[in-house]
């Protein structure tokens, strides 16, 4: 099993080694991203004992996910965040004030699943627009934050232009917004966005670089949470909602027509797979992961 936080530890060692080299490694190096545990990895490792809710709540870092209790997991994630902003980010190069970086990270957590608004973030942190952009780029480069670009295909409709922001590990998300247990999470306003980000991150873990991802949203609020475009002109439109009674919105149908989706899915919190319309399926997150793995 990979070590806790291996994807940033690898980045640290890689950065140090590359800085020590005086030669170009172009054509002689390949970059691999060591990700936290995914749904499929956890399921395969634990079989019938797999706990999807625990993975969602605690996140995919092995020491957090496998902790003896939610309290132990909470403490581990708190220590991780403190160590990361005080020691690891400076070791990787950026000389940024640790307290400001922590506050920025927390503000991004509260913006999880929303369109990026740099002006609001800069005002809340009391810094300039370029400074908040620098903080965001650092956290993105270090695999803590994911920015999903808006769909940019041909369309006559007015499309939203700002990227959406997600914290890549939901365990860290819940720690930064002060959610100590699953019961609190289920009653928290961020629960829907948290679930959406969890599903998106797990789907993207399975894709190769032959695929591109985006989201679709118009000024009239027609929206697709995740658009995947891959080989053979395959276009997947994926709606994600934490509900047991999925209902397809008119906006999703219109948006799917606009991007010319070849397959359409509604990922919900249930376990059964069934048609919602003649061309849209309700599907569990685990089955959605298996479909993505098969088509990648």
Residue pairs with C-beta under 8 A, 6 or more apart in sequence:
1 62
2 34
2 62
3 9
3 62
4 61
4 62
4 63
4 64
4 76
4 80
5 61
5 80
6 34
7 33
7 34
7 35
7 36
7 143
8 84
8 88
8 142
8 143
8 144
10 34
11 92
11 142
11 143
12 88
12 91
12 92
14 31
15 92
15 93
18 25
33 143
35 60
35 205
36 59
36 60
36 61
36 62
36 168
36 169
37 45
37 55
37 60
37 61
37 62
37 65
38 60
38 202
38 205
38 206
38 289
39 52
39 55
39 202
39 285
39 286
39 289
40 202
40 206
40 286
40 289
40 290
40 293
42 50
42 55
42 60
42 65
43 50
43 286
52 285
52 286
53 182
54 65
55 65
56 170
56 194
56 195
56 198
57 70
57 170
57 171
57 174
57 181
57 182
57 185
58 64
58 65
58 67
58 70
58 73
58 77
58 171
59 65
59 77
59 169
59 170
59 171
59 172
59 173
59 174
60 169
60 171
61 76
61 77
61 80
61 169
61 171
63 76
64 73
64 76
64 77
64 80
64 171
65 73
65 171
67 73
67 76
70 180
70 181
70 182
71 180
73 171
74 175
74 180
77 171
77 172
77 174
77 175
78 175
80 172
81 102
81 105
81 172
81 175
81 176
82 102
84 144
85 98
85 99
85 101
85 102
85 105
86 98
89 96
89 98
89 101
89 138
89 142
90 96
90 98
92 142
94 134
94 138
96 134
96 135
96 138
100 125
100 127
100 135
101 135
101 138
101 139
103 125
104 121
104 125
104 132
104 135
104 136
104 139
105 139
105 144
105 176
106 176
106 177
107 121
107 124
107 125
108 121
108 136
108 139
108 145
108 165
108 167
109 167
109 172
109 173
109 176
109 177
110 177
110 190
111 117
111 121
111 165
112 165
112 166
112 167
112 173
112 190
112 193
112 194
112 197
113 164
113 165
113 166
113 190
113 192
113 193
113 194
113 196
113 197
114 164
114 165
114 193
115 160
115 162
115 163
115 164
115 165
115 217
116 136
116 147
116 162
116 163
116 164
116 165
117 162
118 129
118 132
118 133
118 136
119 129
121 132
121 136
122 128
122 129
122 131
122 132
125 131
125 132
127 135
136 145
136 147
136 165
139 145
140 146
140 147
143 168
144 167
144 168
144 169
144 172
145 165
145 166
145 167
145 168
146 165
146 166
146 167
146 168
146 200
146 201
146 204
147 163
147 164
147 165
148 163
148 164
148 166
148 200
148 213
148 214
148 215
148 226
149 163
149 214
149 215
150 159
150 160
150 161
150 162
150 163
150 164
150 214
150 215
150 216
150 217
151 159
151 214
151 215
151 216
151 224
151 227
151 259
152 159
152 214
153 259
155 258
155 259
157 218
157 219
157 220
157 222
157 258
158 218
158 219
158 220
159 216
159 217
159 218
159 219
160 217
160 218
160 219
164 215
166 197
166 200
166 201
167 173
167 176
167 197
168 197
168 201
169 201
170 194
170 197
170 198
170 201
173 190
173 194
173 197
174 185
174 194
177 188
177 190
179 185
179 188
179 190
185 191
185 194
188 194
191 242
192 241
192 242
195 240
195 241
195 242
195 269
196 225
196 240
196 241
196 242
198 285
199 240
199 267
199 285
199 288
200 225
200 226
200 240
202 285
202 289
203 226
203 228
203 238
203 288
203 289
203 292
204 213
206 289
206 292
206 293
206 296
207 213
207 228
207 230
207 292
207 296
208 296
210 230
210 231
210 296
211 228
211 229
211 230
211 231
211 296
212 228
212 229
212 230
213 226
213 227
213 228
213 229
214 226
214 227
214 229
215 223
215 224
215 225
215 226
215 227
216 222
216 223
216 224
216 227
216 237
216 255
216 258
216 259
217 223
217 224
217 255
218 255
220 251
221 251
222 250
222 251
222 252
222 254
222 255
222 258
223 251
223 252
223 255
224 237
224 238
224 239
224 252
224 255
224 256
224 259
224 261
225 238
225 239
225 240
226 236
226 237
226 238
226 240
227 235
227 236
227 237
227 238
227 259
227 261
228 234
228 235
228 236
228 238
228 292
229 235
229 236
230 236
230 295
230 296
233 262
234 262
234 263
234 295
235 259
235 260
235 261
235 262
235 263
236 261
236 262
236 263
236 264
236 265
237 252
237 255
237 256
237 259
237 261
237 263
237 264
237 265
238 264
238 265
238 266
238 267
238 288
239 246
239 248
239 249
239 252
239 264
239 265
239 266
239 267
240 266
240 267
241 266
241 267
241 268
241 269
242 268
242 269
243 268
243 269
244 268
244 269
244 270
246 266
246 268
246 270
246 276
246 282
247 276
248 266
248 276
248 277
248 280
252 264
252 266
252 280
253 277
253 280
256 264
256 280
264 279
264 280
264 281
265 280
265 281
265 282
265 283
265 288
265 291
266 276
266 280
266 281
266 282
266 283
267 283
267 284
267 285
267 288
268 282
268 283
268 284
270 282
270 284
271 284
271 286
272 282
272 284
273 281
273 282
273 283
273 284
273 287
274 281
274 282
275 281
275 282
276 282
283 291
